[in-house]
Amino acid sequence: MKYPYLENKNILIGVSSGIAIYKAVDLVSKLRKMNLNLKVIMTKNAKNWVSDQIFSAVGNCDVYYSSFDVKGGWIPHTELSNWADLFIVAPATANIIAKISCGISNDLLTSTAIAFAKESKLIVPTMNVRMYENKALQRNLKILEADGWTIIEPEVGHLADGEIGKGRYPDNDRILEYAEYLLCKKDFLNKKVLISAGPTVEKIDPVRYITNRSSGKMGYELAREFACRGADVTLVSGPTNLTAPSLVKNFIPVESAIDMEKVMVTYSENSDIIIMSAAVGDFRIKNFSAQKLKKDDVLVLELEKNPDILKELGEKKRENQILIGFAAETQNHEEYAKKKLKEKKLDMIIVNDVSRKDIGFESDENEVIVYSYGEEYRLEKNHKRIIAALIIDYVYNKFC
Ligand SMILES: Cc1cc2nc3c(=O)[nH]c(=O)nc-3n(C[C@H](O)[C@H](O)[C@H](O)COP(=O)(O)O)c2cc1C
């Protein structure tokens, strides 16, 4: 995944001695692969478990653990807290949470936490479920939240001690999505955005179906970017291999075009911006078989037309609502796109050339042309997240 809002930022990772410490090594490794400016602080107990050299090697960065490692006027906790644009404490033990929540400052991690005056601070509690549900721990988390910390809730599942419950270290991508949220402008706050993504699936019988090659990546990146910029996003997705972006409030999985139509029409009523990036199948099976078809059956598939969801949304469009369509074309891009723009009463249409292997379906990259009335905006080949950000900048400048 790409995290444009972390680029050129100074990121400080605080590591305490939770059993999930090995996952923090992966977090540091991920950040290093992005070429970010990194520094790590470890508690004394964390250092007893994983060597500081591991973090230093994996992160290609300095690792600190002593408050008293003062050199030439360089005071670790004030310098590190001043240097960092973003402070992530992961994993955060019950102990470190208790100490930070009441302002204790008796080691480098807690002293840095108390000296860190920016809002961009994340904490990732991970522990046994009974520790997590403990009243004191919950009370301490509430205090941290009130003090401006963003808390990433642990996941439910198998815990290191064999128990099952809430307390697992979350996926590092989830942590980084929240990190980006703290650093990114909020120009779509209070806007309701509805996005469709992925392919639709039309069943032939209980085990077979027809679909298309849409991966959903473009729609998911648009959803991720809008949510990062403060929008209240509903993502309606056909079946994909992707994980829903963590900041998307409402994720609705669907299968067929008819399912997607129902959801899109319902949610469109309250949406300020609607983007149809899903590749809706044009046809569905007319003679669906409730029983599995046999190999020896002579198979003739009868197809019937699916609803044109984009057209329907255009007809229902209310004043001040922005409706954006996508067109996947292999030829005559401009002509087809402009026709669609007008006929479906869109405000904007985004065209990508799906005949090219290096962009479009399945690829992480795309190259698109945006058409609105009397305007054409070409976006050079780039990661879909960057294309999403540029499209959203354009929407903001043109309509907001
Ligand atoms: C095997 C083992 C696993 C532990 N895992 C956790 C954990 O996941 N979360 C937690 O809050 N504490 C855990 N602890 C307890 C902390 O390591 C302990 O409270 C320690 O004093 C915290 O020190 P620190 O916060 O300075 O790193 C664990 C302890 C042991 C021995």
The ligand as a Gaussian input file, in Angstrom:
#p B3LYP/6-31G(d) Opt

LIG

0 1
 C        5.584000     -13.361000      28.407000
 C        5.039000     -12.003000      28.719000
 C        4.191000     -11.386000      27.837000
 C        3.663000     -10.147000      28.121000
 N        2.835000      -9.549000      27.205000
 C        2.248000      -8.398000      27.514000
 C        1.343000      -7.809000      26.610000
 O        1.092000      -8.303000      25.507000
 N        0.761000      -6.656000      26.964000
 C        1.002000      -6.035000      28.153000
 O        0.398000      -5.014000      28.448000
 N        1.902000      -6.568000      29.011000
 C        2.523000      -7.717000      28.731000
 N        3.422000      -8.268000      29.607000
 C        3.729000      -7.545000      30.838000
 C        4.740000      -6.434000      30.618000
 O        5.882000      -6.924000      29.964000
 C        5.101000      -5.820000      31.969000
 O        3.961000      -5.177000      32.485000
 C        6.248000      -4.879000      31.899000
 O        6.537000      -4.429000      33.203000
 C        5.933000      -3.667000      31.043000
 O        7.085000      -2.873000      30.920000
 P        7.158000      -1.679000      29.873000
 O        5.793000      -1.122000      29.787000
 O        8.110000      -0.722000      30.475000
 O        7.679000      -2.234000      28.600000
 C        3.998000      -9.492000      29.335000
 C        4.894000     -10.085000      30.190000
 C        5.410000     -11.341000      29.918000
 C        6.362000     -11.965000      30.865000

